[in-house]
Amino acid sequence: MSTAFAPSSAAEEWLVICLCAQWCGTCRDWRPALEQLAAMHPGLRFAWVDIEDQADEVGDIDIETFPTLLIAQGPRARFLGPVLPQTAQITRLVASLRDDDRAGAAPPQAQALLDRLRGAKLERI
């Protein structure tokens, strides 16, 4: 299943940040699929954050399961949580957030993390 995402304005830009670690085999295996997903959906911006290399920006948020995604719409964090490393699942998750403005209750620390990461140099996918 493939859902096309139209490009959005900067104020409504969708950002999908994958929080991973280089030492994690699942993360290394997942990265090519995430790159493919990014290529399939040019209306979304994808970024890769190694939680150890960017520990200052990640802060004290405890990432227990990899991969974990932070999804934002414009300045607002919409989702923070672990996901199965499957492109179809990520596509459905983003589509559900886009279809329903009330969907995706991100925990309070998600907004603080998003704000810190927006000020950091993110590795675009």
C-alpha positions as CSV (number, residue, x, y, z in Angstrom):
1,M,0.0,0.0,0.0
2,S,1.4,3.4,-0.9
3,T,-0.1,6.7,0.1
4,A,1.0,9.8,-1.6
5,F,1.7,12.8,0.6
6,A,1.4,16.2,-1.0
7,P,4.1,18.7,-0.1
8,S,3.1,21.0,2.7
9,S,4.0,24.6,3.7
10,A,6.8,25.2,6.1
11,A,4.2,26.0,8.9
12,E,2.6,22.6,8.3
13,E,5.7,20.6,7.2
14,W,5.6,17.0,8.4
15,L,8.8,15.8,10.0
16,V,9.5,12.1,10.7
17,I,12.6,11.7,13.0
18,C,13.9,8.2,13.5
19,L,15.7,8.0,16.9
20,C,18.1,5.1,16.7
21,A,21.7,4.1,17.7
22,Q,24.5,3.0,15.4
23,W,25.2,0.0,17.7
24,C,21.6,-1.3,17.2
25,G,21.4,-4.0,14.4
26,T,17.7,-3.4,14.0
27,C,18.4,0.3,13.3
28,R,21.1,-0.4,10.8
29,D,18.9,-2.9,9.0
30,W,15.9,-0.4,9.1
31,R,17.7,2.5,7.7
32,P,17.6,1.5,4.0
33,A,13.8,0.9,4.2
34,L,13.4,4.3,5.9
35,E,15.4,5.9,3.0
36,Q,13.2,4.2,0.5
37,L,10.1,5.5,2.4
38,A,11.5,9.0,2.3
39,A,12.0,8.7,-1.5
40,M,8.5,7.5,-1.9
41,H,7.0,10.4,0.1
42,P,8.7,13.7,-1.0
43,G,6.0,15.6,0.8
44,L,7.5,14.5,4.2
45,R,10.8,15.4,5.6
46,F,12.7,12.5,7.2
47,A,15.7,12.7,9.6
48,W,17.9,10.3,11.4
49,V,19.1,11.0,14.9
50,D,21.7,8.8,16.6
51,I,20.7,9.1,20.3
52,E,24.3,8.7,21.4
53,D,25.9,11.1,18.8
54,Q,23.3,13.7,19.6
55,A,22.8,12.9,23.3
56,D,22.8,16.6,24.3
57,E,19.8,17.3,22.0
58,V,18.0,14.1,22.9
59,G,18.4,15.0,26.6
60,D,17.0,12.8,29.3
61,I,14.3,11.0,27.3
62,D,14.8,7.3,27.8
63,I,14.5,5.5,24.5
64,E,14.0,1.9,25.4
65,T,12.9,0.4,22.1
66,F,14.4,0.9,18.6
67,P,13.3,2.3,16.3
68,T,11.4,5.1,18.0
69,L,9.8,7.8,15.9
70,L,9.1,11.4,16.7
71,I,6.6,12.8,14.2
72,A,5.8,16.5,14.0
73,Q,3.4,18.7,12.0
74,G,4.9,22.1,11.8
75,P,5.9,23.2,15.3
76,R,3.8,20.6,17.0
77,A,4.9,17.1,18.1
78,R,2.2,14.7,17.1
79,F,3.7,11.3,18.0
80,L,6.6,9.8,20.0
81,G,7.0,6.1,20.4
82,P,8.5,2.9,19.2
83,V,7.3,1.4,15.9
84,L,7.8,-1.8,14.1
85,P,10.4,-1.2,11.4
86,Q,7.9,-1.6,8.5
87,T,7.3,1.0,5.8
88,A,3.6,0.1,5.5
89,Q,3.1,0.7,9.2
90,I,4.9,4.1,9.1
91,T,2.9,5.1,6.1
92,R,-0.4,4.2,7.9
93,L,0.7,6.0,11.0
94,V,1.5,9.3,9.2
95,A,-1.7,9.0,7.1
96,S,-3.8,8.6,10.3
97,L,-2.1,11.7,11.9
98,R,-2.7,13.7,8.7
99,D,-6.3,12.6,8.4
100,D,-7.3,13.5,11.9
101,D,-5.9,16.6,13.6
102,R,-6.9,15.1,17.0
103,A,-5.0,11.9,16.5
104,G,-1.6,11.4,18.0
105,A,-1.4,12.6,21.6
106,A,2.3,13.0,22.0
107,P,3.6,13.0,25.6
108,P,4.7,16.3,27.0
109,Q,8.4,15.4,26.7
110,A,7.9,15.0,22.9
111,Q,7.4,18.7,22.4
112,A,10.6,19.5,24.4
113,L,12.5,16.9,22.3
114,L,11.2,18.4,19.1
115,D,12.2,21.9,20.1
116,R,15.7,20.7,21.0
117,L,16.1,18.8,17.7
118,R,14.8,21.7,15.6
119,G,17.8,23.7,16.8
120,A,20.2,20.8,16.0
121,K,21.8,19.8,12.7
122,L,19.6,16.8,11.7
123,E,20.8,14.2,9.3
124,R,18.2,14.2,6.5
125,I,17.2,11.0,4.9
